Every structure is written in structure tokens, then in C-alpha cells.
């Protein structure tokens, strides 16, 4: 709303009006013809539109307390905190903080400040796995929406993460987004009026990227897309895939993003923990979406790095560890270890047979194409056999994916995608299928119809069949030493109190492992049964969520999930899925052929919200398995060593693929073996050393360049101080914890302390309305009693003692509404907070009166388009004076707040209290000039805070103003009288 519109409006933003039999607050977007109103003390869900020309609307004032509405010594504190917790339009410089259900850490505010520097927000948020990219993107979105700089929001993501994104937006940021997926589009279209789009520019949506990129829906989406777009796992939209369906899919994703980015005024947030795969071209395409200059500017120059720094934010765990020294749930460390096993002689014999077969079949290939096809099919067999006998059997009975290749180069691209774990693969979502080994018989010239060739084909087929039969005989822990080691390791982890996730490469392996773990850990008569489930790419995203919920949630009878539990999964769960609430250890059953995949797996549990202080990550490998030896020595160990030395985790250089190829060629074609216990002693050592040099150089270069990132020029501590001021005005953590416990105690919740901090409370005896609200917030099958955690986050079905937790907010809303309602409408025990009180206490030496005052302000905030937008803000303060109202001696603010903790030391006669409060209430008009001055001073303080934050973020200042609206509301009046002292001793 511009300032011009204000002159035609009869009712200012923040003023009180009476309509429809109740009092309302005038909100922004009101005009002379249409008032947008929120009930006084109500929530945003109660907002209504009123036409002054058709309905009676008059100015109103806030009713003072009734002298008979007397409460005890806790009444003032409870009412004050309930009011502050209920604020959803705080007056501080971060407009969204009052309405979001998350307390951001200082480092999470840095991307927000970077965003506020830009006229059109364009950022790549590339923080480490598990430190809060979703929260950072959500904070930016919430602030842009709250300030009016964005009208709507859309999140583009994998369908597997759509429901999680929707839940995060609603639960943490109050954004109710619609899911747009193949499974929902039919219903959405039926609900949409004929001829209109499912999408609206002012709507909120979570959309499957793969669904919306199709030509059928793409153009409609682009025409009606909101002006703020978040792209999750953005690296998958620019992957360097140039073959088959994956190439077409990647190209369509990129074309969609390119079209979205081409609108210059669209805000675009790209989110990924792996922005750089080691290949320069995909990274250039990704950042080029933010600004065309980034696609070509040289990053080895100061000018290039400075330009990149304007759009790029990336922090590692070490960068933000200090922000978690206040008891917040974030692991202090990750305990990593390698666990070796030795192959059973039968398993070793089959592996040697496969190596011999690979060597012979690749050497005997006729032509370059057939050689590459055979190379990848035999490498697939080696990798699947290293994974599990079940995967090997399936591979031997599946046609090789490279059989469709027409050129050697195409065979290599297909093989890398299906057999390896390339750093720029689109997603692990559907990459857990077993790659095939079988190739069709040669045709044409290469298949001259001779008895010799026919005999050779039959002999090779018989050899493959024999290998499959040998693999079947290896099933189970007797001959599968890897499985045996896993069972022992998982048992040890469970005994230590850990809840592990076992990551496998293939679906067949995950099912095999889960089946044998169930048999081994739940033998008849087992003292402590273990719950075990398998989640793979065979399940739809919804089915995966359900399977995990069945393992970790309460059962139909409300019983909690078993503490001894194991999740077996493929890499369909290695990205984006949050498992930290239910698991705290990762076991790599199969080695990934890309170190980034290991980081992603471990990031499922080593992330914000993890309640275990030290998480574990164990890597299983075969001490005498040459395939494992190559992967460990060439990739995984070098990656870890560079990370520890430099403190920087960088992607595998592009040279890694050629280095791996060279080493595997040495193993397969020339039979060269490594001494795996001694790093560096293996074939093609020179190639591997070149890889390490390139890797180290990349890490050193990244470390140097990081000092120039814009994120490091922002003084997050100064910003955090402003946030702390906002938080203090909205209710401190200690205040919220004390309020929730006291209020639930008064409302018959019977709170009881827990050993871990926090408390439990029973909901069955709560007032009906509050009980229903709590049940809706936690789910009908939530554990009973409800656990309240003294922490910023809580597991599903439990509550966190923060002002924005939905259960805490529900308690505050109930307490406030009950206090403001007429006394006769609500039973006495359901009104723990009262608007008046008289307390005799030793905390004062003179008669002292405390007032709970609510101020309303109109904020004029400069917008990016040069206009000035109007916003409504509220603030609650306590003020106190000594003496009489006609000659008040005002106390400093800290002394006034301290009175909230004053304890009664003597009872007060109710008749005396009522008469005395009536006298004070009658004299309140004489105090209003001073209260107006305090409101003006508070407005100046708030304006200065806005200016400091806008100066730090280089945002516009012209037109910024904070203006008090109307007289302050006096919500509570509490009078403290000195308790009489009695002489002590013999002569008393």
C-alpha cells in the first residue's frame, strides 16, 4: 500500500473499530471502501473483510479491566507471556520472526541478509548437508512474503521430497502450500473453475519438477508461476548427462529453470549441498541461472570471485559449529571408522572366477564397441558381487544396459550412469536398480554362423549360469562374511544405544540384508527384539514415508516405537530426507564410488535436530576384495585425508573417472593386484597420484577463495543481537518454558519434570477446546503424556518449549482468550491469567502499580520497487510507577519486569483489593499522556533497529518510518503493596 492511498482512508492501519458486535484491528490493504480486519486478540485465520458503506463501523477503544477480575501473584506474568507468544506481527526489523515456528541460528540469518541486499533475490544456497538449507530458504521466503516483496511461492523438488517440503513450509513458516504431483493434479483441476489455471501468482505450491517440466503443463505453469521460486537439489537440473532418457529429462529441467530465470523480476533460490560435481560446465549452467555474467566470468580473478560471492553462500560444518554451544541439538562430532572383513574361501573363489571371466571376455571382444559393452557388463558383475550374492544373481539374469549403445562413447556414458556413481548424476532416487550383465549374441558380420561360434555362445551361457548358481550358494552369514560382520556390528551398535541406518547400493542387496538381519536379531526367545524395515526405490515416495513412519512412529494403540530399530535403505534416502529424529548412526554396507554419496548418507543423521551428541558412521569393506580396495584407496580415503588436512570438503575432480578406469583396467585386463593394507601400493599409481594432486589443488584453491565470499563480510553477531531484541519482545526462551509449565499446571495438565530437561503433561484433563487443538497439532495418535522438550526442536508427536511450537502457541492463545473473555463465560479454573491483581509482597517498599500495555504501530517499509508499504506491528511492555497515579514515580524497565517475579507474602482481602483496583482504574486517563510518550519513544527505538538491519544488508532506507497508532491498550493492572513487618524477639 502506498502513502497516497492512506489519505483516502478513514481508519488507519492498527486502529481499533467496532463492527458486527465486536472489536477489530484495521490491517494493511484496507481502503475507504473495504476494511480488512482482524478480531482484537484473534488470529490470522479470523481475518474478515467489512464494507463500511453497507455495515456499521465506528471507532473503538480497548475496554479497561474490570476491578472484580482479580488474580493471584502469577496472573500478570501469565497474561504478559500469553500476549507476547501470540504476536504474529512483531514490530522488529525481521517481520517474519513473529509468525514462524523456528528459532534461526545466527548463521542461518546470513543468507537472509544477503537476500535483502538484492533488488531481485537470486541466491545459490550450498551449505553442507544437514545444517539447515531448508530453513535458510524458508526464512528468505517468509520475510519476502511478510514484507510484501513476494506475492506467492513455489518449491520445485523431487516427488519424494514434496510432502516433506509441504510439512516444513506449514509447520515452520505457516505457509499452507498445495501439492502439485501426478497423483494430485486431477483433483486440483476438478477444484479449479473452468478455463482457469491450477496456479495463481499469489498462491503457494510444492511441485514435482519432473511433472511440471512436461510440455503439457509447462507453459501454463510459466504463465501463472508465483514470483518466488525455490529449487531444491538444484544440481539435478544441470547434470552433465548426454545420453538417453536421462539426457532428455535433464535438458527439460534446465529449460524450465532457464525460462523461469529469464523473467528479471522473479526471485530465485537454488538449494543444493553439491553445487559442483567436479565438472565446470554444469556448475556454470547452474549459477548462470542467477546472473548471465556468471556463466562466463573467470573465477580465478578477484572480480570474478567477488561477482560470484554476491550470489553464492556456502558454509561447512566447521564454519557454524560455534553457533551450537547453547545446548541446541546438533552433534558435537561424528565418530567415523572402517570395519574390515575377510572373504569366505567360497566367496573368494567366485570373485576370482568373475575376474578371470572379465579378463577373458573383454580381451576377446571384436571391435571397440563390443569391448566397451563387455567392459561395463563385467564391471557391473564385479560390483554387484562385491555388494551381495543376491545382487550378483540378479545381475547375471538381467540384460546389460549398454547393449543399446551404438558407439563406444555412448556405451561409456551409459555404463558410467548405470554402474558407477558419477558425481553429476541427476539423483540417487532411481539409481538403486541392479545393472545387468548379460549381453545378446552378436549379430551381422560379427556373428558368422559357424559351429565354433555357436559352441562359444553355449559355453559362455553355461559359464554365466554356473556363476549364478555359485552365487546362490553364498546366501547367508555362513559363507557371506560381509553379512556376518554386519550382523555383529549392528548388534554392537544396538547394545551401545544407537539406532543405525544400513545403506546399500542395490535394491536386491537391501532386501537381502533386511531379511537376514530380521532372522539373526530376532531369533526365537530373543531378549530384546529389534524392529527392522527396508526402504528402496521400488517404493513410491509416499510408501517410503509410510514405511519409515511404521518403523519409528507409535502403533495403532498409541504405544511408542521400539528403541532398538534398524533401517535398511538404498540411496533413494541419501538426499533430502530427514531421519535425525529416529536414527543416529550410519553403516555403509556398500562403498559408494563417489565420496559425496557417503557425505549425503551420513548427513541424514548428522544434522540439526539430532539429539545424540556423537553420531557414528562405519564403513564396511573387504580386506581381500580388490574392488573395495580400489574404491577405498583411490577415492574415499584420499577424500577424507584432504578434508581433515584442509578443513574443506570439495567434490571429486573430473580426473577421478579416468583414474578409476585406469586402475580397474589394471585389475581386470592385466591382473594387477593391490596390497590394500598399504595405501599407495597398487597398479597405475602415477594416475592416482595425479588425481590426488588435482584434488589437493582444488581444495587449496577453494580455501583461498572462501575468504572473499560475501557471507564472510556480514557480521552475524551484530545481526544476532537485533534478532535477540526481537525475540525478547516476543518472549524469551526461559519465559516461554516457565509460562507453559505454569499454565498447564493451572489447567490440570499435571506437568512432571523429565531427566532430559523439560517435562511431560497430561492432556486428557485439559479444557475441551485446548485439548482438541493440542491433539490436532500433534496428531490423534500422539504419545501420552505429551513430552515437552527444553530444546528448539522436538520429534514428531512431541512439543518443543519455544514460542512458535504449535502446542505452546495453543496454550498461550487459550490463556489469553480466557483472560480477555467476560469472567462469567469461562469456568474459574480455566482462567489462570487475570487482568487485575493486588499483591502484598516484600519485593516493594512503597505502593507500586504495574501496567501491562500493548502498543500498535504502522510500519512504513521501503520496497524494492521504490514504493512504501504499510505494515501493522504490535509490541507488549510492562511499565510501573510508585505512588499515586496523579504523581507517578516511573521505574526503569528492568525494575518493572522484575516485579513479575514478586511473590505474595500475605493474603489480601478481596473486598479491599477490588475497591483499591477500582480507584486505580478510575485514574488511568491521567496516565495516558505518559503512555503515549512511551509509545512514541518505543517507535523511535524500533525505527532505529530497522535502520541498523537495513544498513547492514544495504537495503533501502528512504521512507522508513514507525508511527504509533492510537492510544496504547492497557490489558492488565497489578498493584503491589509492601507486606507489613512484625517485630521479632522477646519484646515483640
Secondary structure, DSSP 8 states (H G I E B T S, - for coil): --HHHHTT-SS-TT-EEEETTEEEEE-TT--SS-EEEEETT--GGG-EEE-TTTS--EE-------TT-B--TTHHHHHHHHHHHH-SSBSSS-TTGGG-S----GGGGHHHHHHHT-SS-EEEE---TTS-HHHHHHHHHHHHHHHTS-S-EEEEE-HHHHHHHHHHHHHHH----EEESTTTHHHHHHHS-TT--S--TT-EEEEEHHHHTSHHHHHHHHHH--SEEEEETGGGGS----SHHHHHHHHHHHHHHHHHHTSTT-EEEEE-S----S-HHHHHHHHHTT-GGGGTS-TTSHHHHHHHHTTEE---HHHHGGGG-SS-S--SEEEEEEEEE---HHHHHHHHHHHHHHHHHHHT-SSHHHHHHHHHHHHHHHHHHHH-HHHHHHHHTSB-GGGG-SSHHHHHHHHHHHTS--TT-S-STT--S----B-----GGGG---HHHHHHHHHHHHHHHHHHHHHHTT-STTT-HHHHHHHHHHHHHHHTT--EEEE-SSHHHHHHHHHHHHHHHT-TT-SS--EEEEE-TTS-HHHHHHHHHHHHS--TT-----SSEEEEE-GGGSSS---TTT--EEEESS--SSHHHHHHHHTTTSSTT---SEEEEEEEEETT-HHHHHHIIIIIHHHHHHHHHHS------THHHHHHHHHHHHHHHS-----TTSTT-STTHHHHHHHHHHHHHHHHHHHHHHTT-GGGGS-HHHHHHHHHHHHHHH--HHHHHHHHHHHHHHTT---EE-TTSSEEE--TTS-HHHHHHHHHHH-TT--SSEEEESSS---TTSEESSTTSHHHHHHHHHHHHHHHS-GGGS-GGG----SEEEEEETT-SS-EEEEEEEEEEEEEEE-TTS-EEEEEEEEEEEEEEES-GGG-EE--HHHHHHGGG----B---HHHHHHHHHHHHHTGGGGHHHHHHHHHHHHHHHHHHHHHHHHHTT---TT-EEEE-SS-EEEEEEEEEE------STT-
